[in-house]
């Protein structure tokens, strides 16, 4: 293994150098001519997007790129497998093209003499179930979300911000839509025509459209912020007056936190559907947000997903305007480096939870419940003993797409939850050291609140983060951060909770957030007791994960097995939990009948610790700081 690693190091350095050279070779001059891009979304039956594109070009060889590295997805996740029926012509005559043998996202074409450019015609086959982010379902009979990176080719050799495109769109006649793009002046009525933008801005400006649509103005001071709801059924648009007020307060609280806005207007593109993928994807002046149909009408779902909009909104400042230098690449085919994702995503997770409480979408107690769940999740992640948090950010492009099996041992994108714990630690440390005079709010205003109205991204490095923290509160922040990022301690970084006046405890009753999430997402989480999680929905009984060296692990259970019976009774989450409770008063193991592929066997789990669900409890005589963190700031 050591020999293999030694052989790999020169190769990795060489690859990094090649990427750097490729980036330097890109021209930062404007691309000659304007691309035109017309997308037809009217084939809702087949869920096929029909595309026509013109790329101006002079005679000779040209390489066309399809976006590979997608901002916000933090990896080479471009959906080129959905491009079909590609025909390229020049002046109406077919032109041959060939894919690069090493770079599957690059096409080579020879532009004929006398031609003014290339006409591309193709279909994008909207993805089906089974993938994440833009690779997940984005079209139903009543909804379509268009991510422009899925329907555009652009010329190689230029920065994406220097290639201009005129986009247009055709929708079913009775559909409404929303996007951050501006309408074109004096546009023909045959389609939706948008003002020319760079390819960089185009990819950053998705469109959400549908038959059932509702637009809610959240703020018009100093610029408009809109909540655009798209659903499969009209009744799913029924956000209550109080829920709307909470989102209006979110806009005010974010303004008070950051002190500046880096958008001309902002549009939440919020899809409510049980048939699309469920996630949030940030953009500079909008966000692509997708949750289940009952989000507004089911209180448990509203509680479970209560920080999605605040998280994605925070990204307009943290991730889009201020962006890690390794993620601010010149185009969508230069590899990204995710080493600072614990800031990009970790700090955004922290602010997302804080703002959800400051806006009233969650109570202070529910904020603590989320914090307790996060703390317990990280405490019961034994993979931290071999993989430091920094490596989860470094390998993010792979970890986003790894299976959920053994996720607590292999570790996943833990820079979200554990990153939020680190930033809580920093916040409470600043409050303690300054005797309550300063907090992480001051860092937010100093780091993100400059140049009001500026949209252009500003890169930052690790040293920039350290310097900004030090201006707020003098401290050895480099050592503080590196100790937590590079740690292989079996214990999670819970100092922020303790300094906040609370401690992590366990009881037999789940907290409100845990209970809501188990109901909505149909699973039972016994990670902190038996050491497993189990599906309670369509794949009822299937083990999602097993904690390494937990009682379940030692008994021989593994992810993917299916629980058939518990102590002789048919499996249900309730039967399993009752068995765990009953085992606490005796010495008889819990007996499980499990199916492993086509084999059935009985497994005995020798566990007698009862159910254990995380909560936060006050520390006697300790200063309380969590309440002050979630106290509203906006007037």
N, C-alpha and C positions, 0 to 999 in steps of 0.2 A: 504493500500500500504506500509506504513512504517513497519507494522508488517511482511508483506511478505518479504520485503527486509532484515529485521533482521533475518528471518529464513533462507534466502538464503546465507547469508555471511558465516556461518560455513561450509555449503555444498561446496561453492566455494573454500574456503581455503582447505578443505579436498581434493577436486579434484585436486587443484594445487599441493598439497603434493603428491598425488598419481602419478601425471605426473612426478614429480621430482624423486620419487623412481623408476619409470619405467625407466627413463633415466639413473639413477645410476646403474641399474641392467644390462644394456647393456655391453657386453664384448668389450673391446678395443683391444683384441688380434685378429690376423688374423683368419678368418674362415678356417677350415681345408678343403682344396680342392678348385677347381676352377669350377664355374658354366659355362655351355655353353648355348648359346642362339641363336637360328636360326630363323630368321623372313623372311617370303616369302610375298613379296608385289606384286606379278605378277597378282593377281586376280583383275585387275582394273575394270572389268565389275561390280562385286559385291561390290568392295571397302572393301574387307575383308582381314585382315592381318592374315596369318596362322603362328602359333608359335609352335616351339618345344624347350623344355628347359630341361637340366639335372642339378639337384641339388645334389651334393655329400652329403651323410648323412649315419650315422651308425644306426644300429637297435635301435628301440625305438621311442617314441613320438617326433614329431617335429612340429613346427608351421611355416607356410609360410605366408609371408606378401605381400600384393599388395600395392604399394605406394598410400598413402592417402593425405598427406600434400605436395603439389607440390610447390617447390621453384619458386618464381616469381608470382605465382597465389595467394599466401598468404592465403591459406585456404585449407580445407579438400575436394579438388575438384577432387581427383583421380577418373578416369572413369571406375570403376570396373563393372558398369552396361554394359560395352561393351564386357566383357569377357564371352565367350560362348563355349559350346562343350568341356568343360574341362574333360580330362581323365588323370588320374595319374596311372602309372605302375611302377613296380620294377622287373627287370629281365624279362620283357615281360608279367608279370602277373598283373592284375588289383589290385589297392590298394584303399581302401575306404578313403574318406575324408569328413570332415564336417566343415561347417562354424561356427565360434564362434558366440554365441547368443547375445553377447554385442558388439563385434567389427566385423563389416561386412567385414573388409579388412583382416581378419585373418582366415586361414584354418588350421585345425588340422588333422594330418596324423600320422599313426603308420608305421614306416619303418620296413618291415619284416626282420627277422633274416637272415643273410648272404647276404643281399642286399648291394650294394655299393652306392646306392642313388636312387633318384626318377626321373622318366621321365615324363614330363608334355607335353601334347598336347592340344592346344586350339586355338580358333579364337578370334581375336579382331575385333568387328564390328565398323568400322569407323563411328564416330558420324554424325548425320544429323543436319539440321538447328535448331536454337533455344537456343543454350547454348553459353557460353563464353570460351575464351582461348582454352585449349586442348579439351574441350567438344564441340567445334564448328566443322564445316566441315573442314576436313584436307585431303580429297582425292577427286579428280575429275578424269575423264577419262585420263587426261594428267599430273596430278600432284599428288604426295603423300608427306606429311610431317610426318615422323615417330618420335614420342616422345616416347623414350624407356620406360618411366615409365608406358606406357599403355600396354606393352607387357612383363613385367617381374614380376616374384615372387622372393622373396629372403628370406633366413632363419631369423626368429626372434632371438633376443638375442644378435645381433652383430651390431656394428656401420657400417653404409653403406660403409664407406671408407675402411673397413676391409674385405669386401666380394668381391672377385675377380671374374670377368666374362669374357668369351671370346665370343664376339658378331659376328654374321655374318648376311648377308643380301642378298636376291635375288630380282632383279629388272627386269622389262621387258627389252628385249634385246637391244632396241634402246634408252633407257633412260640414262641420265647422272645424277650425284649426287654430293652433297657436305656435309661435316660434319667436326667437329673439331677432330673427332677420327683419329688415325693414322692407316695406313694399316699394317696388320700383315706381318712379314717376312716369306718368302717361303710358302705363303698360296696356297692351292689348287685352281684351276680355276673354281670350280663349283659354287662359289658365291663370294661376297665381304666379305673378312675376315679382322677383325680389331684386333689390338694388345690388349692383356688382359688389362682391366682397372677395377677400383673399381666400384661397383654399383652406388656409389655417382657420379663418373665421367661419367658413362654411361648415367644416367638420365640427366646430365648436357650437353649432346652432341647430340642433335637431328640431323636427316638427312632430307634434302630436295632433292627431286628427281623429274625428269620429262622428258617429251619428248622434250620440248623446253627449252633449258638451255644455259646460257651465263655466263662465269666467267671472271671477270675484276680484275686485280691486282691493288690494290690501293696504296700499299707500299710494299717494301721488305727491308726497312731499319728502325730499325735493324732486324725486323722479318716480315714475310709475313702477309699482311692484304688483304683479298679478298672479293669482292662483287659478290655473286653468285645469279644470277637471274633465276627464274623458272616461266614459264607462260603457260597459256592454248593455246596461239597462238604466233607464232614467232614474229609478229609485236610488241607485247607488251614488247619485250626485248630491244627496240630501245632507250636506254638511249643516250642522245646526248653527244658530246665531252665535252661541258661545264658542264653538269650534272655530268659526271664522274670526271671532275676536281674539282668540289665542294666536292664530296665525298673524293677525294684524299686530299683536304685541310682539311677536317674534321679530318682525321687521324693525320695530322701534328698539327692541332690546339689542339686536345686532348693531343697529346704528349707534346706540349708546356705548356698546362695547368697543367697536372698532373706530368710530369717530370719522369715518370717511366711507365713501362708496365707490366702487370701481366698475360701474356699469352705467349705461345710458338709460336702461330700464331693465327690469328683471322679471322673468316668467318661469314660475313653477309649472312644469308640464307633468301633471299628476294623473297617471292611468290607474283606474280602479277596476281590476279584472282578475278573475280566477284562472284565466286561460293564458295570460302573458307571463313572461318571466317577472320575478319580483326582486327588485334591487333599486339602488339609486346611483345615478351617474352624473357627476358634476360637470358643469359648463360655466363659462365666465359670466354670461348674462342670462342663463337659464339652468334648469336641471331636469334630467330625465328620471322621474320618480315613478315607481310602479309597485303597487301593493294589491292585496285582495279586494274583491268587490265590496266587502262589508266593513271596510276600514272606518268609515264615518258612522255607520249604523250599529256596529257591535262595540260596546264599551271596552271589552277585553282586547279586541283587535286595535282599537284606538290607543289603548295603553301600551300594548306590545310594540306598536310601530311609531310611538310618540316622538322619537327623535330623528326620524328620517328626513323630514323637511328642514329641520334646524341644522342637521349635519351637512346636507347638500348645499344649503344656503351659505353656511360658513366657508365652504370651499371656494366661493367667489373671491374671498379674501385669501384664504390659506389653501393654496394648491393651484389656483388659476392666476390671481394677480401676483402674489408672492409665491414663487415656485422653486423647488429644489433645482439647483443648477443641472443636475444629472437628468432631470425630467424635462428640461426646457430645450428640446432638440429642434434643429432647424426644419425638419420635415418628418413625416410619419413613417419613414423607412430607415431612420437612424436609430439604433438601439438606445433604450432609456436605461438609466441607472437609478435603482430605487433605494439607495442606502439611507436616505433621509425620510423614508415613508413613516417613520415613527413621529416625525413632525407633521408631515402632510396629512396622514390619516390618524395618527395617534392624538395629536392636539385637536384635530377636527372632531374626533369622537368625544373628547373631553368637552369642547365648547358646545357640541351638539346636545349633549346631556344637560349641561348647565343652562343653555338657552331654552331647552324644552321646559325646564322648571321655572326659569325667570319669566317665560311667556305664559305660564299657567297650564300648559298642555300636560304637565305632570306636577304632582305635589312634591314638597320637600321630602316627604316620607318615601314616595315612589322613586325619587332621585336616589335615595339611600338604598332602596331595594335593588335598583339597577347596579349600584356600586357594589353591593354585597354579592350579587350574582357574578359580576366581573371578577371580584377578588377571589371568590371560591373557584371560578373557572381557572384562573391563573395559578392558584394554590394546588389544584389537582391537575396540573400539567407536568408530569414527570419528565417530559422531553426537555425541560429547561435545564436539566442536569448535564445535558450533552450539547444542546444547541442554544447559544445565547440569542437574545432578542434581536441583536443587530443582524444576525444571519437570516432571520425571517424576513427582514426588509431587503437584504442583499439578494435573496432567492425568491422574492415576491412573484416574479413573472412565472415561476414554476408552481409555487405553493397555492396560487389562486385556483389552479386547476387540478390539484391533487385530490384523490378520494377522501371522503370524510372518515374512512376507517383508519384506526390508529392515530387519529389527528392529535390526540393529547401526547402521544409519544414522539411522532415525527415532527410535531408542531405545525401550525398553519400560519395564517396571516395575523399572528398575535400582536403585531405592532399596532393594531386597532385597540383591543382591550387593554393590553399591558402598557401600551403607549399612553392611554388615558390615565392609568394609575401613576405613571411617572410624572405626567403633567399636573395631576392633583398634588403629588408630592412637592413639586416645584411651587405650586400656588400656595400651599399651606406653609412652606418654608419661608417664602417671601413675606407672608402675613405675620408669621411669628417673629422673624428677624426685624421687621420694620414696626413691630408693635401695632399692627393693624393699619398703618399709614399707607402701605402699598400692597399690591397683589398682582396676579398674572393679568388682570385687566389692564394694568399699566403697560405691560409688555405688549398686549394685543394692540393697544392704541399706538404705541411707538413703532411696532414692527409692521403693522398692516394699515395704519390709519394715516399714512402720509399721502400727499398728492391726490387730494379728493378729485374724483372724476376721471383719473387716469386709468385706462384699460390695459395698456401695454404690460405684459408680464415682466416682473422684476425677479431675477434669480437670487437665491441665497445659498450659503454654504453652512457647514457646521460651525465654523468660526463666527459667521454673522449672527447665528442664533445665540451663541455664547456671549458675544459682545453686547447684544441687545438685552439679554437677561442681566448682565452685569451692570448696565446703566440703570436698570430698575432697582436692583439690590446687589451690592458688591458681595461676591461669593465665588468660590472655585467651581464655576458651573461646568467647565470642561470635565473635571474629575467627577462631579456629581452625575453627569449624564453618562460618561463612559463607564463608570462603575455599574450602572444599572443596565446599560446596553450590552455590556460584555460579560455580565455575570452568568455563572452556571450554578448559582445557588438553587437548592430545591424549594426555597421559599420565595413567594412573590413579593414585589415591592409594595408593601402595605403601609409604609411610614406616613403617607399622606392621609390615610384614613385615621391612623392613631393621632397624628398631629391635629387632625380635624376634630378630635374629641370623641372618637368612636372606635369600636373594635369589632372584628369579625367573629360571630358566634353561629352556632348551629342549633336548630330545634327540629321537632318532628313535623311542624307545620310549615308549608311553603309560604314565602312572602307573596304579596299581591301580584308582583310582576312575574314571578316564577309561575304562579297559578294561572295567570292569564296566558302566558306564552305556551304552557303545556296544553291548554285548551285550544287555543287558536291554531297552533302549528302541529297539534296531534302527536305528542310524544310524551314519554315519561323520563325524567332525568334523575337517575339514581347514582350519578357520578361520584357524589361525596359519601355514599354509603356502600352499596354493593360494588360500585365502580363500573357502571354501564349506563347507557341510554338506549331506549327501546321505542320503536315506532308504535303509535297507537292509531294510525290512520289506515290508508289503503294497504300498507305492508305490515299490518298489525303483528307485533311480536318480533319483528326483525331487529336485531341489535345494530344500532348505528355506530357505536364506538364502545370499546372496552378499555378501561384505564390500566395501563401497564403496571403489573405486580399488585393489582387490587384483588380483593376476594374473588371477584368474578374471573379475573385473569388466572389466578392460582387454581381455580376450579376447572380450567380448561376452556372457558368461553372465549369467543373471538367475534369480531365484527362480521356481520352478514349471516350469522346463525339465526335461527328463528325459534323463539320460545313457544312451545305448544301447550305445556301445562305447568302449573306451579303446585307442588304438594298434592298432586293428583287431580287438581281442578283446572279447567280450561283457562288458558292465559287471558287476562285482561290487566290493564295497568293497576286497577283497584285490587285485584286478587294478588298481584305481585307485592304491592305495598303493604297489604294486610299481612302477608307472609313475613315480610321484613319486620314488621312491628311485633308479630307473635314470636319470632325467633329471639327477640331480645330477652325474653324471660326464661329461656331454656338453653339446652346445649345441643339440640338436634339440628343438623344442617338444613338449609332450605333445599328442597329437592326440585330440580327443574328437568322437564323433558324437552330436549332441544332437537331441532332438525338441522343437520349439516349437509347440504346438498341432498343426496338421496339416502342419507344415513340418519337413524334416530338413536339417541342415547340419553341416558339419565346422568345428570350432573348434580353433584352435591356441593353447595356453597356454604362453607363454614363461617358464617358471619352473624354476629349477635349485637351489633352496635345500634340497631334501630335506624329509622329514617333520619336523615340529617340534611336540613335545608338552611341555606345561608341567610343571615340577617346582620344588621349592624346594631350594636348596643352601646349606650353611652358609657364612657369611662368616668368613674366618680372623680369629681374635683378637677377634671381636665377642661381646658379652654375649648369652647365649642366654636368651630369655624365653618362647618359645612352649611349651616343655616345662612351665614353671611355670604357664602359663595353663591347661593341660589337666590338671594334676595334681589328682586327687580331693581334695575338701575334707571330705566327710561322714565321720563316725567310724563 
